[in-house]
Amino acid sequence: MSPFSLPSISPVTDVLRTSIRSKIDNKTKPLGSLGDLETLAMLLAEIQNTLSPELKNPKLILFAGDHGITEEPVSLYPKDVTWQMVLNFLSGGACANVFAKHSHIDVEVVDAGVDHDWEENTPKLIQRKIRKGTSNFLKQEAMSIEEAKETILSGIELLSEKQYESTNIFLFGEMGIGNTSAASLILSHLTDIPLRKLVGRGTGLNNSGKENKFKILTEAYQRTGKLKDPIEILSEFGGFEIGMMAGAMIGAAAQRKTFVVDGFISTAAFAIAFALNPTVKSYAIFSHLSEEEGHTIVLEHWKIKPLLRLNLRLGEGSGALAAYPLIELSVKFLNEMASFADAGVSNTDSK
């Protein structure tokens, strides 16, 4: 394959910051009274370098992949659920489809590494399969270094395709039985947070199941010892859907486009993208705080405040979709709300 090189990401410009702030502050409201919606409006306006940002042709991209670690008892569900849920997404029957329809968002499904043979013309499925699932990282690396690089590059290249030219905001989600295990290890290595604090219940393990999962992941961690390089970490423990999503985040930021991070697994993808280029953070919106136990600790580590706390743990972009209407509202108030001058309302103390 070609040498591994990543596109550059330009820092978000602050040239209009004073003007944007003035526009926000002169709306018919007390200063700061729209709270986090004002922060969102500022972010979107700065990313787009305009006083009147727009949300154009939003897309939810779901990356799907299987994990060899499911050979061990780390999940309540068999890995066949991955491909079965992909078909559910494609037929419009999943929560992601329902939420996306509400906000008029197209759902795209990418096979990054699902262990399944699709029918020849599976409609709507974007086939980018690296191979049929990762290897069992308890015993060996999940993927080769070359596969890890290929996965990242594939995500970057995906967002360069013509179908996404008119899109300026992406929502990223995933599907992959076993991927909370991969995410826990990735995040532990990249943040130095102890694995014990990051291993959660996943799809609903009880206390003994969670403890057994922790023991398996601890053994996997001990197999390599502490790692620092993000490509090596992805190679040892990652999933193809996680790596491809990380690449897509880099691709979005390189095009100066906003992306919305879903939950715990999507945050692991962000961690890889961030380790490869920290500027990617300037283009990210974190949608919600997952019920997965380690998510709080990781977001606090980066001093990130997510938009919602709904105790979600579904994945598949559900939290990003739940937060999207708030992102819309932030743009609408900035563009459509009257200023004091427009409305003839005094914004000074009359005494």
LUMGU-575452 format. One record per residue (C-alpha): residue number from 1; chain; x negated, y, z negated. Coordinates in steps of 0.02 Angstrom, whole numbers, padded with zeros to 5 digits. Layout:
// LUMGU-575452
<r k="NUM" c="A" px="X" py="Y" pz="Z"/>
...
END
This chain:
// LUMGU-575452
<r k="1" c="A" px="00000" py="00000" pz="00000"/>
<r k="2" c="A" px="-00051" py="00183" pz="00017"/>
<r k="3" c="A" px="-00149" py="00269" pz="-00122"/>
<r k="4" c="A" px="-00044" py="00316" pz="-00273"/>
<r k="5" c="A" px="-00014" py="00502" pz="-00266"/>
<r k="6" c="A" px="00131" py="00597" pz="-00338"/>
<r k="7" c="A" px="00211" py="00757" pz="-00273"/>
<r k="8" c="A" px="00173" py="00917" pz="-00365"/>
<r k="9" c="A" px="00307" py="00995" pz="-00475"/>
<r k="10" c="A" px="00319" py="01184" pz="-00484"/>
<r k="11" c="A" px="00353" py="01261" pz="-00654"/>
<r k="12" c="A" px="00524" py="01339" pz="-00670"/>
<r k="13" c="A" px="00505" py="01524" pz="-00638"/>
<r k="14" c="A" px="00557" py="01651" pz="-00769"/>
<r k="15" c="A" px="00555" py="01800" pz="-00651"/>
<r k="16" c="A" px="00744" py="01824" pz="-00669"/>
<r k="17" c="A" px="00755" py="01781" pz="-00854"/>
<r k="18" c="A" px="00789" py="01958" pz="-00912"/>
<r k="19" c="A" px="00922" py="01984" pz="-00778"/>
<r k="20" c="A" px="01006" py="01818" pz="-00814"/>
<r k="21" c="A" px="01005" py="01855" pz="-01000"/>
<r k="22" c="A" px="01082" py="02024" pz="-00967"/>
<r k="23" c="A" px="01218" py="01948" pz="-00858"/>
<r k="24" c="A" px="01260" py="01821" pz="-00993"/>
<r k="25" c="A" px="01259" py="01950" pz="-01133"/>
<r k="26" c="A" px="01371" py="02070" pz="-01039"/>
<r k="27" c="A" px="01513" py="01946" pz="-01018"/>
<r k="28" c="A" px="01670" py="01987" pz="-01118"/>
<r k="29" c="A" px="01618" py="01892" pz="-01274"/>
<r k="30" c="A" px="01513" py="01917" pz="-01430"/>
<r k="31" c="A" px="01328" py="01891" pz="-01403"/>
<r k="32" c="A" px="01280" py="01708" pz="-01405"/>
<r k="33" c="A" px="01458" py="01650" pz="-01436"/>
<r k="34" c="A" px="01455" py="01517" pz="-01300"/>
<r k="35" c="A" px="01306" py="01433" pz="-01383"/>
<r k="36" c="A" px="01233" py="01288" pz="-01287"/>
<r k="37" c="A" px="01334" py="01333" pz="-01132"/>
<r k="38" c="A" px="01232" py="01492" pz="-01122"/>
<r k="39" c="A" px="01072" py="01391" pz="-01134"/>
<r k="40" c="A" px="01133" py="01279" pz="-00993"/>
<r k="41" c="A" px="01180" py="01428" pz="-00885"/>
<r k="42" c="A" px="01007" py="01503" pz="-00912"/>
<r k="43" c="A" px="00923" py="01339" pz="-00867"/>
<r k="44" c="A" px="01021" py="01313" pz="-00706"/>
<r k="45" c="A" px="00999" py="01494" pz="-00652"/>
<r k="46" c="A" px="00812" py="01485" pz="-00681"/>
<r k="47" c="A" px="00792" py="01319" pz="-00592"/>
<r k="48" c="A" px="00886" py="01387" pz="-00441"/>
<r k="49" c="A" px="00804" py="01559" pz="-00460"/>
<r k="50" c="A" px="00970" py="01650" pz="-00441"/>
<r k="51" c="A" px="01094" py="01748" pz="-00545"/>
<r k="52" c="A" px="01235" py="01642" pz="-00472"/>
<r k="53" c="A" px="01189" py="01456" pz="-00483"/>
<r k="54" c="A" px="01293" py="01322" pz="-00399"/>
<r k="55" c="A" px="01317" py="01136" pz="-00422"/>
<r k="56" c="A" px="01311" py="01061" pz="-00249"/>
<r k="57" c="A" px="01365" py="00885" pz="-00200"/>
<r k="58" c="A" px="01326" py="00800" pz="-00368"/>
<r k="59" c="A" px="01276" py="00617" pz="-00362"/>
<r k="60" c="A" px="01269" py="00481" pz="-00492"/>
<r k="61" c="A" px="01131" py="00358" pz="-00447"/>
<r k="62" c="A" px="01135" py="00193" pz="-00542"/>
<r k="63" c="A" px="00975" py="00090" pz="-00536"/>
<r k="64" c="A" px="00996" py="-00096" pz="-00567"/>
<r k="65" c="A" px="00866" py="-00228" pz="-00609"/>
<r k="66" c="A" px="00842" py="-00390" pz="-00704"/>
<r k="67" c="A" px="00718" py="-00428" pz="-00842"/>
<r k="68" c="A" px="00621" py="-00587" pz="-00873"/>
<r k="69" c="A" px="00628" py="-00556" pz="-01060"/>
<r k="70" c="A" px="00808" py="-00619" pz="-01054"/>
<r k="71" c="A" px="00729" py="-00793" pz="-01059"/>
<r k="72" c="A" px="00713" py="-00752" pz="-01244"/>
<r k="73" c="A" px="00862" py="-00718" pz="-01360"/>
<r k="74" c="A" px="00859" py="-00527" pz="-01351"/>
<r k="75" c="A" px="01033" py="-00497" pz="-01280"/>
<r k="76" c="A" px="01210" py="-00560" pz="-01308"/>
<r k="77" c="A" px="01241" py="-00568" pz="-01121"/>
<r k="78" c="A" px="01163" py="-00676" pz="-00985"/>
<r k="79" c="A" px="01069" py="-00590" pz="-00846"/>
<r k="80" c="A" px="01204" py="-00636" pz="-00719"/>
<r k="81" c="A" px="01302" py="-00491" pz="-00791"/>
<r k="82" c="A" px="01182" py="-00373" pz="-00702"/>
<r k="83" c="A" px="01233" py="-00423" pz="-00526"/>
<r k="84" c="A" px="01414" py="-00447" pz="-00577"/>
<r k="85" c="A" px="01420" py="-00269" pz="-00642"/>
<r k="86" c="A" px="01338" py="-00206" pz="-00483"/>
<r k="87" c="A" px="01485" py="-00279" pz="-00386"/>
<r k="88" c="A" px="01602" py="-00196" pz="-00511"/>
<r k="89" c="A" px="01520" py="-00027" pz="-00478"/>
<r k="90" c="A" px="01533" py="-00055" pz="-00291"/>
<r k="91" c="A" px="01718" py="-00099" pz="-00303"/>
<r k="92" c="A" px="01755" py="00052" pz="-00412"/>
<r k="93" c="A" px="01806" py="-00040" pz="-00569"/>
<r k="94" c="A" px="01677" py="00015" pz="-00698"/>
<r k="95" c="A" px="01684" py="00155" pz="-00825"/>
<r k="96" c="A" px="01556" py="00250" pz="-00721"/>
<r k="97" c="A" px="01675" py="00248" pz="-00573"/>
<r k="98" c="A" px="01821" py="00312" pz="-00676"/>
<r k="99" c="A" px="01720" py="00453" pz="-00755"/>
<r k="100" c="A" px="01639" py="00498" pz="-00588"/>
<r k="101" c="A" px="01806" py="00508" pz="-00500"/>
<r k="102" c="A" px="01867" py="00632" pz="-00630"/>
<r k="103" c="A" px="01724" py="00751" pz="-00586"/>
<r k="104" c="A" px="01724" py="00713" pz="-00398"/>
<r k="105" c="A" px="01551" py="00637" pz="-00408"/>
<r k="106" c="A" px="01492" py="00506" pz="-00285"/>
<r k="107" c="A" px="01422" py="00345" pz="-00360"/>
<r k="108" c="A" px="01269" py="00268" pz="-00277"/>
<r k="109" c="A" px="01204" py="00097" pz="-00332"/>
<r k="110" c="A" px="01022" py="00048" pz="-00302"/>
<r k="111" c="A" px="00961" py="-00131" pz="-00314"/>
<r k="112" c="A" px="00786" py="-00101" pz="-00383"/>
<r k="113" c="A" px="00758" py="-00281" pz="-00435"/>
<r k="114" c="A" px="00917" py="-00381" pz="-00464"/>
<r k="115" c="A" px="00898" py="-00571" pz="-00470"/>
<r k="116" c="A" px="01034" py="-00604" pz="-00341"/>
<r k="117" c="A" px="01055" py="-00635" pz="-00156"/>
<r k="118" c="A" px="01185" py="-00516" pz="-00088"/>
<r k="119" c="A" px="01296" py="-00552" pz="00059"/>
<r k="120" c="A" px="01222" py="-00488" pz="00220"/>
<r k="121" c="A" px="01323" py="-00328" pz="00229"/>
<r k="122" c="A" px="01360" py="-00283" pz="00048"/>
<r k="123" c="A" px="01444" py="-00114" pz="00071"/>
<r k="124" c="A" px="01378" py="00041" pz="-00018"/>
<r k="125" c="A" px="01230" py="-00049" pz="-00098"/>
<r k="126" c="A" px="01061" py="00035" pz="-00075"/>
<r k="127" c="A" px="00938" py="-00108" pz="-00066"/>
<r k="128" c="A" px="00765" py="-00063" pz="-00132"/>
<r k="129" c="A" px="00727" py="-00228" pz="-00217"/>
<r k="130" c="A" px="00546" py="-00246" pz="-00270"/>
<r k="131" c="A" px="00577" py="-00427" pz="-00315"/>
<r k="132" c="A" px="00709" py="-00530" pz="-00406"/>
<r k="133" c="A" px="00681" py="-00467" pz="-00582"/>
<r k="134" c="A" px="00526" py="-00441" pz="-00686"/>
<r k="135" c="A" px="00425" py="-00578" pz="-00770"/>
<r k="136" c="A" px="00445" py="-00621" pz="-00954"/>
<r k="137" c="A" px="00336" py="-00490" pz="-01040"/>
<r k="138" c="A" px="00323" py="-00597" pz="-01195"/>
<r k="139" c="A" px="00207" py="-00711" pz="-01096"/>
<r k="140" c="A" px="00134" py="-00600" pz="-00959"/>
<r k="141" c="A" px="00147" py="-00430" pz="-00878"/>
<r k="142" c="A" px="00322" py="-00386" pz="-00819"/>
<r k="143" c="A" px="00256" py="-00329" pz="-00650"/>
<r k="144" c="A" px="00089" py="-00299" pz="-00568"/>
<r k="145" c="A" px="00006" py="-00128" pz="-00567"/>
<r k="146" c="A" px="00040" py="-00118" pz="-00380"/>
<r k="147" c="A" px="00224" py="-00159" pz="-00408"/>
<r k="148" c="A" px="00234" py="-00025" pz="-00543"/>
<r k="149" c="A" px="00164" py="00103" pz="-00424"/>
<r k="150" c="A" px="00279" py="00045" pz="-00285"/>
<r k="151" c="A" px="00428" py="00061" pz="-00401"/>
<r k="152" c="A" px="00386" py="00242" pz="-00444"/>
<r k="153" c="A" px="00354" py="00289" pz="-00263"/>
<r k="154" c="A" px="00515" py="00207" pz="-00206"/>
<r k="155" c="A" px="00614" py="00317" pz="-00326"/>
<r k="156" c="A" px="00526" py="00473" pz="-00263"/>
<r k="157" c="A" px="00555" py="00424" pz="-00081"/>
<r k="158" c="A" px="00739" py="00385" pz="-00112"/>
<r k="159" c="A" px="00775" py="00565" pz="-00160"/>
<r k="160" c="A" px="00691" py="00627" pz="-00002"/>
<r k="161" c="A" px="00819" py="00540" pz="00108"/>
<r k="162" c="A" px="00934" py="00645" pz="00216"/>
<r k="163" c="A" px="01091" py="00595" pz="00122"/>
<r k="164" c="A" px="01030" py="00693" pz="-00030"/>
<r k="165" c="A" px="00977" py="00853" pz="00058"/>
<r k="166" c="A" px="01133" py="00948" pz="00005"/>
<r k="167" c="A" px="01131" py="00884" pz="-00174"/>
<r k="168" c="A" px="01053" py="00996" pz="-00306"/>
<r k="169" c="A" px="01102" py="00899" pz="-00463"/>
<r k="170" c="A" px="01081" py="00714" pz="-00497"/>
<r k="171" c="A" px="01147" py="00606" pz="-00637"/>
<r k="172" c="A" px="01043" py="00451" pz="-00671"/>
<r k="173" c="A" px="01103" py="00289" pz="-00751"/>
<r k="174" c="A" px="01056" py="00105" pz="-00753"/>
<r k="175" c="A" px="01114" py="-00074" pz="-00764"/>
<r k="176" c="A" px="01002" py="-00215" pz="-00821"/>
<r k="177" c="A" px="01030" py="-00347" pz="-00954"/>
<r k="178" c="A" px="00880" py="-00343" pz="-01071"/>
<r k="179" c="A" px="00828" py="-00166" pz="-01031"/>
<r k="180" c="A" px="00844" py="-00099" pz="-01209"/>
<r k="181" c="A" px="00700" py="-00216" pz="-01251"/>
<r k="182" c="A" px="00594" py="-00145" pz="-01111"/>
<r k="183" c="A" px="00642" py="00033" pz="-01159"/>
<r k="184" c="A" px="00595" py="00006" pz="-01342"/>
<r k="185" c="A" px="00420" py="-00051" pz="-01297"/>
<r k="186" c="A" px="00393" py="00086" pz="-01167"/>
<r k="187" c="A" px="00447" py="00221" pz="-01289"/>
<r k="188" c="A" px="00344" py="00152" pz="-01432"/>
<r k="189" c="A" px="00186" py="00154" pz="-01327"/>
<r k="190" c="A" px="00217" py="00327" pz="-01252"/>
<r k="191" c="A" px="00274" py="00416" pz="-01412"/>
<r k="192" c="A" px="00177" py="00321" pz="-01547"/>
<r k="193" c="A" px="00341" py="00293" pz="-01638"/>
<r k="194" c="A" px="00335" py="00125" pz="-01729"/>
<r k="195" c="A" px="00426" py="-00013" pz="-01637"/>
<r k="196" c="A" px="00528" py="-00052" pz="-01793"/>
<r k="197" c="A" px="00615" py="00117" pz="-01777"/>
<r k="198" c="A" px="00656" py="00093" pz="-01593"/>
<r k="199" c="A" px="00726" py="-00083" pz="-01585"/>
<r k="200" c="A" px="00916" py="-00076" pz="-01595"/>
<r k="201" c="A" px="01066" py="-00186" pz="-01567"/>
<r k="202" c="A" px="01074" py="-00164" pz="-01379"/>
<r k="203" c="A" px="01237" py="-00237" pz="-01316"/>
<r k="204" c="A" px="01295" py="-00276" pz="-01493"/>
<r k="205" c="A" px="01176" py="-00393" pz="-01584"/>
<r k="206" c="A" px="01214" py="-00429" pz="-01767"/>
<r k="207" c="A" px="01083" py="-00404" pz="-01903"/>
<r k="208" c="A" px="00998" py="-00572" pz="-01879"/>
<r k="209" c="A" px="01000" py="-00551" pz="-01690"/>
<r k="210" c="A" px="00922" py="-00380" pz="-01705"/>
<r k="211" c="A" px="00787" py="-00445" pz="-01821"/>
<r k="212" c="A" px="00747" py="-00588" pz="-01702"/>
<r k="213" c="A" px="00738" py="-00464" pz="-01559"/>
<r k="214" c="A" px="00615" py="-00359" pz="-01660"/>
<r k="215" c="A" px="00504" py="-00510" pz="-01693"/>
<r k="216" c="A" px="00500" py="-00554" pz="-01507"/>
<r k="217" c="A" px="00459" py="-00376" pz="-01456"/>
<r k="218" c="A" px="00325" py="-00364" pz="-01591"/>
<r k="219" c="A" px="00243" py="-00519" pz="-01521"/>
<r k="220" c="A" px="00251" py="-00443" pz="-01347"/>
<r k="221" c="A" px="00171" py="-00283" pz="-01413"/>
<r k="222" c="A" px="00033" py="-00383" pz="-01495"/>
<r k="223" c="A" px="-00002" py="-00471" pz="-01330"/>
<r k="224" c="A" px="-00072" py="-00309" pz="-01258"/>
<r k="225" c="A" px="-00109" py="-00199" pz="-01407"/>
<r k="226" c="A" px="-00082" py="-00011" pz="-01398"/>
<r k="227" c="A" px="-00076" py="00058" pz="-01221"/>
<r k="228" c="A" px="-00080" py="00239" pz="-01162"/>
<r k="229" c="A" px="-00075" py="00241" pz="-00972"/>
<r k="230" c="A" px="00108" py="00255" pz="-00912"/>
<r k="231" c="A" px="00081" py="00146" pz="-00758"/>
<r k="232" c="A" px="00000" py="00010" pz="-00863"/>
<r k="233" c="A" px="00143" py="00021" pz="-00989"/>
<r k="234" c="A" px="00272" py="00009" pz="-00850"/>
<r k="235" c="A" px="00177" py="-00139" pz="-00778"/>
<r k="236" c="A" px="00169" py="-00232" pz="-00944"/>
<r k="237" c="A" px="00345" py="-00202" pz="-01009"/>
<r k="238" c="A" px="00452" py="-00106" pz="-00887"/>
<r k="239" c="A" px="00596" py="-00144" pz="-00773"/>
<r k="240" c="A" px="00607" py="-00104" pz="-00590"/>
<r k="241" c="A" px="00762" py="00002" pz="-00622"/>
<r k="242" c="A" px="00671" py="00101" pz="-00758"/>
<r k="243" c="A" px="00519" py="00134" pz="-00650"/>
<r k="244" c="A" px="00624" py="00181" pz="-00498"/>
<r k="245" c="A" px="00727" py="00301" pz="-00602"/>
<r k="246" c="A" px="00567" py="00380" pz="-00668"/>
<r k="247" c="A" px="00512" py="00406" pz="-00488"/>
<r k="248" c="A" px="00681" py="00482" pz="-00444"/>
<r k="249" c="A" px="00662" py="00605" pz="-00589"/>
<r k="250" c="A" px="00493" py="00658" pz="-00521"/>
<r k="251" c="A" px="00568" py="00670" pz="-00347"/>
<r k="252" c="A" px="00710" py="00780" pz="-00407"/>
<r k="253" c="A" px="00594" py="00897" pz="-00502"/>
<r k="254" c="A" px="00475" py="00908" pz="-00354"/>
<r k="255" c="A" px="00622" py="00972" pz="-00251"/>
<r k="256" c="A" px="00670" py="01096" pz="-00388"/>
<r k="257" c="A" px="00831" py="01002" pz="-00422"/>
<r k="258" c="A" px="00913" py="00971" pz="-00590"/>
<r k="259" c="A" px="00939" py="00796" pz="-00657"/>
<r k="260" c="A" px="01044" py="00734" pz="-00803"/>
<r k="261" c="A" px="00971" py="00599" pz="-00916"/>
<r k="262" c="A" px="01095" py="00471" pz="-00982"/>
<r k="263" c="A" px="01051" py="00369" pz="-01138"/>
<r k="264" c="A" px="00913" py="00266" pz="-01216"/>
<r k="265" c="A" px="00854" py="00172" pz="-01061"/>
<r k="266" c="A" px="00861" py="00328" pz="-00952"/>
<r k="267" c="A" px="00758" py="00415" pz="-01086"/>
<r k="268" c="A" px="00626" py="00279" pz="-01068"/>
<r k="269" c="A" px="00621" py="00317" pz="-00882"/>
<r k="270" c="A" px="00603" py="00501" pz="-00924"/>
<r k="271" c="A" px="00459" py="00457" pz="-01042"/>
<r k="272" c="A" px="00364" py="00379" pz="-00897"/>
<r k="273" c="A" px="00400" py="00527" pz="-00783"/>
<r k="274" c="A" px="00350" py="00648" pz="-00921"/>
<r k="275" c="A" px="00187" py="00555" pz="-00953"/>
<r k="276" c="A" px="00146" py="00566" pz="-00767"/>
<r k="277" c="A" px="00192" py="00751" pz="-00756"/>
<r k="278" c="A" px="00256" py="00848" pz="-00908"/>
<r k="279" c="A" px="00330" py="00985" pz="-00798"/>
<r k="280" c="A" px="00471" py="00864" pz="-00756"/>
<r k="281" c="A" px="00550" py="00909" pz="-00923"/>
<r k="282" c="A" px="00594" py="01083" pz="-00861"/>
<r k="283" c="A" px="00719" py="01009" pz="-00738"/>
<r k="284" c="A" px="00803" py="00888" pz="-00859"/>
<r k="285" c="A" px="00968" py="00900" pz="-00952"/>
<r k="286" c="A" px="00992" py="00771" pz="-01090"/>
<r k="287" c="A" px="01175" py="00724" pz="-01091"/>
<r k="288" c="A" px="01206" py="00635" pz="-01255"/>
<r k="289" c="A" px="01139" py="00550" pz="-01410"/>
<r k="290" c="A" px="01158" py="00363" pz="-01390"/>
<r k="291" c="A" px="01212" py="00251" pz="-01533"/>
<r k="292" c="A" px="01055" py="00149" pz="-01498"/>
<r k="293" c="A" px="00959" py="00182" pz="-01657"/>
<r k="294" c="A" px="00794" py="00240" pz="-01585"/>
<r k="295" c="A" px="00868" py="00372" pz="-01472"/>
<r k="296" c="A" px="00884" py="00501" pz="-01610"/>
<r k="297" c="A" px="00702" py="00479" pz="-01660"/>
<r k="298" c="A" px="00638" py="00493" pz="-01482"/>
<r k="299" c="A" px="00737" py="00651" pz="-01442"/>
<r k="300" c="A" px="00680" py="00729" pz="-01606"/>
<r k="301" c="A" px="00501" py="00683" pz="-01558"/>
<r k="302" c="A" px="00518" py="00794" pz="-01403"/>
<r k="303" c="A" px="00624" py="00925" pz="-01494"/>
<r k="304" c="A" px="00766" py="00893" pz="-01372"/>
<r k="305" c="A" px="00946" py="00934" pz="-01416"/>
<r k="306" c="A" px="01070" py="00831" pz="-01313"/>
<r k="307" c="A" px="01240" py="00901" pz="-01265"/>
<r k="308" c="A" px="01352" py="00768" pz="-01341"/>
<r k="309" c="A" px="01359" py="00646" pz="-01485"/>
<r k="310" c="A" px="01498" py="00521" pz="-01449"/>
<r k="311" c="A" px="01420" py="00358" pz="-01516"/>
<r k="312" c="A" px="01407" py="00291" pz="-01339"/>
<r k="313" c="A" px="01303" py="00138" pz="-01298"/>
<r k="314" c="A" px="01372" py="00083" pz="-01130"/>
<r k="315" c="A" px="01239" py="00151" pz="-01014"/>
<r k="316" c="A" px="01281" py="00155" pz="-00828"/>
<r k="317" c="A" px="01277" py="00344" pz="-00829"/>
<r k="318" c="A" px="01431" py="00358" pz="-00939"/>
<r k="319" c="A" px="01355" py="00488" pz="-01055"/>
<r k="320" c="A" px="01288" py="00592" pz="-00911"/>
<r k="321" c="A" px="01461" py="00590" pz="-00832"/>
<r k="322" c="A" px="01544" py="00637" pz="-00997"/>
<r k="323" c="A" px="01429" py="00787" pz="-01011"/>
<r k="324" c="A" px="01447" py="00845" pz="-00831"/>
<r k="325" c="A" px="01606" py="00949" pz="-00859"/>
<r k="326" c="A" px="01509" py="01051" pz="-00987"/>
<r k="327" c="A" px="01375" py="01085" pz="-00856"/>
<r k="328" c="A" px="01513" py="01142" pz="-00738"/>
<r k="329" c="A" px="01584" py="01257" pz="-00871"/>
<r k="330" c="A" px="01415" py="01338" pz="-00898"/>
<r k="331" c="A" px="01407" py="01385" pz="-00714"/>
<r k="332" c="A" px="01588" py="01442" pz="-00708"/>
<r k="333" c="A" px="01576" py="01561" pz="-00853"/>
<r k="334" c="A" px="01417" py="01637" pz="-00781"/>
<r k="335" c="A" px="01493" py="01661" pz="-00608"/>
<r k="336" c="A" px="01677" py="01695" pz="-00644"/>
<r k="337" c="A" px="01695" py="01773" pz="-00816"/>
<r k="338" c="A" px="01721" py="01962" pz="-00816"/>
<r k="339" c="A" px="01589" py="02078" pz="-00883"/>
<r k="340" c="A" px="01633" py="02216" pz="-01006"/>
<r k="341" c="A" px="01619" py="02341" pz="-00864"/>
<r k="342" c="A" px="01731" py="02237" pz="-00748"/>
<r k="343" c="A" px="01865" py="02219" pz="-00880"/>
<r k="344" c="A" px="01854" py="02394" pz="-00950"/>
<r k="345" c="A" px="01820" py="02323" pz="-01122"/>
<r k="346" c="A" px="01704" py="02415" pz="-01241"/>
<r k="347" c="A" px="01552" py="02318" pz="-01298"/>
<r k="348" c="A" px="01493" py="02446" pz="-01423"/>
<r k="349" c="A" px="01543" py="02483" pz="-01602"/>
<r k="350" c="A" px="01672" py="02624" pz="-01593"/>
<r k="351" c="A" px="01638" py="02688" pz="-01768"/>
END
